[in-house]
Structures are given as C-alpha cells and as structure tokens.
Amino acid sequence: MPAFEIVRTSPAQPEAAALIARHVALMASQSPEESCHVLDGGGLDAPDVAFFLLRQGGAAIGMGALRTLPDGSMELKSMHTVTEARGTGAGRAMLEFLLDHARAEGARGVYLETGSTEDFLPARRLYERHGFVECGPFDSYAEDPWSIFMHLDLRSAA
C-alpha cells in the first residue's frame, strides 16, 4: 500500500473542492442545519486557516484544516476521509500531521467540535486515543445537543 502524502493546498484547488463538497454534503445529512458547523470552501479559504490534502497513490482521499483562534490555540476543522479509505490509517495520519503542525506553529492547544450522534463515534474515539478530552463550547460555539466539544492541551501532550 502506498504511503500517505500530506500537502498544504488551496481549498479552491479542484480535488480539494470536490472533497470539501463531499464532506459538506455528508455533514448536512447527519446534523440539522442549525447544528451543522462545517466550513465550505470559502470558509476554509481564509487567512486564519491552513488547509491540507492527504493523498495516497496520487489520489486525494482525506483532508483536514487548522484555524488559528484569538487566544493562541487552534481549532481542528474539516477532518474527513473518503468512505472507501476508512480503516486504512488515513484519518490517524492526518490527525497526527495536524497536531505536529499545531505544535510547530506554537499553539498551546487544539479544540474541535464534532457530532454527538453514533455516526461520529469513530471520530470521537480517534480524538480520544490522541488525548483529546471533552470540554465546554469554545470560541463562538454555544451548547448544542448535536455537538461535542473537545480539547487537547499541547503543553502537556506527548
């Protein structure tokens, strides 16, 4: 199996845009509109967001982004692996890459919002295995029964 390659790119790049559209459609199918916090390509193409594609054998099979928050921490955004590549370690590779990137950028911690339903259980387990713990809403988020908020303190995480 070919190794993963992760590169920073523009969300407007055609492969990225197609993957983002797929992710947005999936998130919209799993959460009510008012509880769907997914960013589209325009939201990911912002000065405070670093967007990355994960490729295997030349094909884009995953993506992830980090948004810089005002307090010096970062928010994990748009982690997505195509269904056909789930279980290959692609999600883990992207998460570890993003955490290394956050450390290199000097972030004190990484926050994320994910779904509270069964659909999101594999993602929550991945985050927990990497040291994320549940926390309250952060930045501009509010309490929402469809959301779980998590945080990883990079100052104490290995």
Sequence and secondary structure as in RCSB ss.txt:
>XXXX:A:sequence
MPAFEIVRTSPAQPEAAALIARHVALMASQSPEESCHVLDGGGLDAPDVAFFLLRQGGAAIGMGALRTLPDGSME
LKSMHTVTEARGTGAGRAMLEFLLDHARAEGARGVYLETGSTEDFLPARRLYERHGFVECGPFDSYAEDPWSIFM
HLDLRSAA
>XXXX:A:secstr
   EEEEE  TTSHHHHHHHHHHHHHHHHHS GGG     HHHHSSTTEEEEEEEETTEEEEEEEEEE TTS EE
EEEEEE GGGTTTTHHHHHHHHHHHHHHHTT SEEEEEEE SGGGHHHHHHHHHTT EEE   TT    TTEEEE
EEETTT  
